[in-house]
């Protein structure tokens, strides 16, 4: 054997030993993070809920290669993450967020091939996740691509449905909900809205099912059992979304389809026929629509929210199908997110109001353009009624969470979730709009702001500085002088100022509320007020007002029966109305209505509905144990985020 051959042999042996050692180290890194739990504190400098270090390095692009395994209820495969290193001195490690992932191997992609990297999974925090530390072979600058092979374990972002849990009862179904910090349970990532990235995906799935994602589906390159997607607009990790199930679609506009199971598709197509009009009105207010498509997916009842603004594929709850289009305001809200939230994003969830307050504000404008200013103001006042309920009930023991900008040290965004950033935030923007002279003056600023920060993530100070810079340049900065920023951003409770709204539509609701709260049945039966017709939205507001009353005269079975007869409450298909009706039955302590109440609670697992229902039932001593037993029976059908919050509301162990 020549010396050259020996040299080559030694090099190969050393390379093999390095690979074996790396694999051994990687295998050792697969620690069981569930056995211990650290206190949370603030996990990172930029985001209190993420270990990532976006000030040093950011993901620019992700290539997903996934296989959907319904038998094991996992996603297996790999992700290739392409990073841009921002630290001038370079970095020696990359920190990512993970939760219940089984990491098989990690490699760096280099021109000559792949280099195995060592990694550790440490610092677990219950219901939050852990830190994945990837050690680089040397100080690295510029860009680097890393391949991670992994499986999900019990991903909090995923709802796996057996065939019997679907409408058709024949095929399984899976869908995701990554907001706020659950993307880390389906891929290792910088799970913070401070980082935005583009992505592609190849998804392998049963051939009889359809896969959809928050990206454009490549129909030419997709085939039965293999779907391909591309998202060319940068998104934060919480907007990554997938659904795989027995899905069909109907076209409802030039850039829009609605998807659902076969059993709901016709009613869904009817309900959402005005979607294109919403998109057009939103574009007039906010600027060009950059996402190419706007599609809707009506999910099964396990979906915990009203809607989720996943780009190109909004997820919506089946509870907004009322068969009269009375609840499609939710779609206007999700479309508004295409700008406020998806295009301009809160840097972390302490500034969530920048997403949701802005979106409710734009939603109101969309509805105002379609239905008139009186309806826009009615919509805002109805939201304030919900805000009163949130502050009085949900957050009664946590007043710090009624601030517009909250402190999420030692707190998950899920635990802080409420209507406060939505309604207090939108009220703040309406207050500012009125201060500067109304929509004609404020809407040009809104377009300027959205264009300035598109594709970026910001905090409240960025919004504030831009507001003053813009109006200072116009010579109108003095109009902003009355704003008490500390009171608005850091004050607890209701907004410090309520704008002067047109109350004509809500006044009619209050007449009904006062009639039913202050009078006996004999007076109510002879009143002309009950002859006045209310819209579905007005009935919802009327019942909300009734629930807010400290006392209701003679709230008993007879009064509830007349209430139902007068407004058709037992036959309504409007979930917002039925929800409030069920809460009134609980307040009246109607034991005979418990079956109806639990049937409603089991008909959907939307947190807006089930959390208050279970919280109310938990305070009703006579039925508390039955309510808990019902919850335990169905909790496995809920997404983890919903089950944890309901358990908390009932005072149960959240594990």
Secondary structure in CASP SS format (residue, H / E / C, confidence):
PFRMAT SS
TARGET T0000
AUTHOR 0000-0000-0000
METHOD secondary structure of the structure
MODEL  1
X C 1.00
X C 1.00
X H 1.00
X H 1.00
X H 1.00
X H 1.00
X H 1.00
X H 1.00
X H 1.00
X H 1.00
X H 1.00
X H 1.00
X H 1.00
X H 1.00
X H 1.00
X H 1.00
X H 1.00
X H 1.00
X H 1.00
X H 1.00
X H 1.00
X H 1.00
X H 1.00
X H 1.00
X H 1.00
X H 1.00
X H 1.00
X H 1.00
X C 1.00
X C 1.00
X C 1.00
X C 1.00
X H 1.00
X H 1.00
X H 1.00
X C 1.00
X C 1.00
X C 1.00
X C 1.00
X C 1.00
X C 1.00
X C 1.00
X C 1.00
X C 1.00
X C 1.00
X C 1.00
X C 1.00
X C 1.00
X C 1.00
X C 1.00
X C 1.00
X C 1.00
X C 1.00
X C 1.00
X C 1.00
X C 1.00
X E 1.00
X E 1.00
X E 1.00
X E 1.00
X E 1.00
X E 1.00
X E 1.00
X E 1.00
X E 1.00
X E 1.00
X E 1.00
X E 1.00
X E 1.00
X C 1.00
X C 1.00
X C 1.00
X C 1.00
X E 1.00
X E 1.00
X E 1.00
X E 1.00
X E 1.00
X E 1.00
X E 1.00
X E 1.00
X E 1.00
X E 1.00
X E 1.00
X E 1.00
X C 1.00
X C 1.00
X C 1.00
X C 1.00
X C 1.00
X E 1.00
X E 1.00
X E 1.00
X E 1.00
X E 1.00
X E 1.00
X E 1.00
X E 1.00
X C 1.00
X C 1.00
X E 1.00
X E 1.00
X E 1.00
X E 1.00
X E 1.00
X E 1.00
X E 1.00
X E 1.00
X E 1.00
X E 1.00
X C 1.00
X C 1.00
X E 1.00
X E 1.00
X E 1.00
X E 1.00
X C 1.00
X C 1.00
X E 1.00
X E 1.00
X E 1.00
X E 1.00
X E 1.00
X E 1.00
X E 1.00
X C 1.00
X C 1.00
X C 1.00
X E 1.00
X E 1.00
X E 1.00
X E 1.00
X E 1.00
X E 1.00
X E 1.00
X E 1.00
X E 1.00
X E 1.00
X E 1.00
X E 1.00
X C 1.00
X C 1.00
X E 1.00
X E 1.00
X E 1.00
X E 1.00
X E 1.00
X E 1.00
X E 1.00
X E 1.00
X E 1.00
X E 1.00
X C 1.00
X C 1.00
X C 1.00
X C 1.00
X C 1.00
X E 1.00
X E 1.00
X E 1.00
X E 1.00
X C 1.00
X H 1.00
X H 1.00
X H 1.00
X C 1.00
X C 1.00
X C 1.00
X C 1.00
X C 1.00
X C 1.00
X C 1.00
X E 1.00
X E 1.00
X E 1.00
X E 1.00
X C 1.00
X C 1.00
X C 1.00
X C 1.00
X C 1.00
X C 1.00
X H 1.00
X H 1.00
X H 1.00
X C 1.00
X C 1.00
X C 1.00
X E 1.00
X C 1.00
X C 1.00
X C 1.00
X C 1.00
X C 1.00
X C 1.00
X C 1.00
X E 1.00
X E 1.00
X E 1.00
X E 1.00
X E 1.00
X E 1.00
X E 1.00
X E 1.00
X C 1.00
X C 1.00
X C 1.00
X C 1.00
X C 1.00
X E 1.00
X E 1.00
X E 1.00
X E 1.00
X C 1.00
X C 1.00
X E 1.00
X E 1.00
X C 1.00
X C 1.00
X C 1.00
X C 1.00
X C 1.00
X E 1.00
X C 1.00
X C 1.00
X E 1.00
X E 1.00
X E 1.00
X E 1.00
X E 1.00
X E 1.00
X E 1.00
X E 1.00
X E 1.00
X E 1.00
X C 1.00
X H 1.00
X H 1.00
X H 1.00
X C 1.00
X C 1.00
X E 1.00
X E 1.00
X E 1.00
X E 1.00
X C 1.00
X E 1.00
X E 1.00
X E 1.00
X E 1.00
X E 1.00
X E 1.00
X E 1.00
X C 1.00
X C 1.00
X E 1.00
X E 1.00
X E 1.00
X E 1.00
X E 1.00
X E 1.00
X H 1.00
X H 1.00
X H 1.00
X H 1.00
X H 1.00
X H 1.00
X H 1.00
X H 1.00
X H 1.00
X H 1.00
X C 1.00
X C 1.00
X C 1.00
X H 1.00
X H 1.00
X H 1.00
X H 1.00
X H 1.00
X H 1.00
X H 1.00
X H 1.00
X H 1.00
X H 1.00
X H 1.00
X H 1.00
X C 1.00
X C 1.00
X C 1.00
X C 1.00
X C 1.00
X C 1.00
X C 1.00
X C 1.00
X E 1.00
X E 1.00
X E 1.00
X E 1.00
X C 1.00
X C 1.00
X C 1.00
X C 1.00
X C 1.00
X C 1.00
X C 1.00
X C 1.00
X E 1.00
X E 1.00
X C 1.00
X C 1.00
X C 1.00
X C 1.00
X E 1.00
X E 1.00
X E 1.00
X E 1.00
X C 1.00
X H 1.00
X H 1.00
X H 1.00
X C 1.00
X C 1.00
X C 1.00
X C 1.00
X C 1.00
X C 1.00
X C 1.00
X C 1.00
X H 1.00
X H 1.00
X H 1.00
X H 1.00
X H 1.00
X H 1.00
X H 1.00
X H 1.00
X C 1.00
X C 1.00
X C 1.00
X E 1.00
X C 1.00
X C 1.00
X C 1.00
X E 1.00
X E 1.00
X E 1.00
X C 1.00
X C 1.00
X H 1.00
X H 1.00
X H 1.00
X C 1.00
X H 1.00
X H 1.00
X H 1.00
X H 1.00
X H 1.00
X H 1.00
X H 1.00
X H 1.00
X H 1.00
X H 1.00
X H 1.00
X H 1.00
X H 1.00
X H 1.00
X H 1.00
X H 1.00
X H 1.00
X H 1.00
X H 1.00
X C 1.00
X H 1.00
X H 1.00
X H 1.00
X H 1.00
X H 1.00
X H 1.00
X H 1.00
X H 1.00
X H 1.00
X H 1.00
X H 1.00
X H 1.00
X H 1.00
X H 1.00
X H 1.00
X H 1.00
X H 1.00
X H 1.00
X H 1.00
X H 1.00
X H 1.00
X H 1.00
X C 1.00
X C 1.00
X C 1.00
X C 1.00
X H 1.00
X H 1.00
X H 1.00
X H 1.00
X C 1.00
X C 1.00
X C 1.00
X C 1.00
X C 1.00
X C 1.00
X C 1.00
X C 1.00
X C 1.00
X C 1.00
X H 1.00
X H 1.00
X H 1.00
X H 1.00
X C 1.00
X C 1.00
X C 1.00
X H 1.00
X H 1.00
X H 1.00
X H 1.00
X H 1.00
X H 1.00
X H 1.00
X H 1.00
X H 1.00
X H 1.00
X H 1.00
X H 1.00
X H 1.00
X H 1.00
X H 1.00
X H 1.00
X H 1.00
X C 1.00
X C 1.00
X H 1.00
X H 1.00
X H 1.00
X H 1.00
X H 1.00
X H 1.00
X H 1.00
X H 1.00
X H 1.00
X H 1.00
X H 1.00
X H 1.00
X H 1.00
X H 1.00
X C 1.00
X C 1.00
X C 1.00
X E 1.00
X E 1.00
X E 1.00
X C 1.00
X H 1.00
X H 1.00
X H 1.00
X H 1.00
X H 1.00
X H 1.00
X H 1.00
X H 1.00
X H 1.00
X H 1.00
X H 1.00
X H 1.00
X H 1.00
X H 1.00
X C 1.00
X C 1.00
X C 1.00
X H 1.00
X H 1.00
X H 1.00
X H 1.00
X C 1.00
X C 1.00
X C 1.00
X C 1.00
X H 1.00
X H 1.00
X H 1.00
X H 1.00
X H 1.00
X H 1.00
X C 1.00
X C 1.00
X C 1.00
X C 1.00
X C 1.00
X C 1.00
X C 1.00
X C 1.00
X C 1.00
X C 1.00
X C 1.00
X C 1.00
X C 1.00
X H 1.00
X H 1.00
X H 1.00
X H 1.00
X H 1.00
X H 1.00
X H 1.00
X H 1.00
X H 1.00
X H 1.00
X H 1.00
X H 1.00
X H 1.00
X H 1.00
X H 1.00
X C 1.00
X C 1.00
X H 1.00
X H 1.00
X H 1.00
X H 1.00
X H 1.00
X C 1.00
X C 1.00
X C 1.00
X H 1.00
X H 1.00
X H 1.00
X C 1.00
X C 1.00
X C 1.00
X C 1.00
X H 1.00
X H 1.00
X H 1.00
X H 1.00
X H 1.00
X H 1.00
X H 1.00
X H 1.00
X H 1.00
X H 1.00
X H 1.00
X H 1.00
X H 1.00
X C 1.00
X C 1.00
X C 1.00
X C 1.00
X C 1.00
X C 1.00
X C 1.00
X C 1.00
X H 1.00
X H 1.00
X H 1.00
X H 1.00
X H 1.00
X H 1.00
X H 1.00
X H 1.00
X H 1.00
X H 1.00
X H 1.00
X C 1.00
X C 1.00
X C 1.00
X C 1.00
X C 1.00
X C 1.00
X C 1.00
X H 1.00
X H 1.00
X H 1.00
X H 1.00
X H 1.00
X H 1.00
X H 1.00
X H 1.00
X H 1.00
X H 1.00
X H 1.00
X H 1.00
X H 1.00
X C 1.00
X C 1.00
X C 1.00
X H 1.00
X H 1.00
X H 1.00
X H 1.00
X H 1.00
X H 1.00
X H 1.00
X H 1.00
X H 1.00
X H 1.00
X H 1.00
X H 1.00
X H 1.00
X C 1.00
X C 1.00
X C 1.00
X H 1.00
X H 1.00
X H 1.00
X H 1.00
X H 1.00
X H 1.00
X H 1.00
X H 1.00
X H 1.00
X H 1.00
X H 1.00
X H 1.00
X C 1.00
X C 1.00
X C 1.00
X C 1.00
X C 1.00
X H 1.00
X H 1.00
X H 1.00
X H 1.00
X H 1.00
X H 1.00
X H 1.00
X H 1.00
X H 1.00
X H 1.00
X H 1.00
X H 1.00
X H 1.00
X H 1.00
X C 1.00
X C 1.00
X H 1.00
X H 1.00
X H 1.00
X H 1.00
X H 1.00
X H 1.00
X H 1.00
X H 1.00
X H 1.00
X H 1.00
X C 1.00
X C 1.00
X C 1.00
X C 1.00
X C 1.00
X C 1.00
END
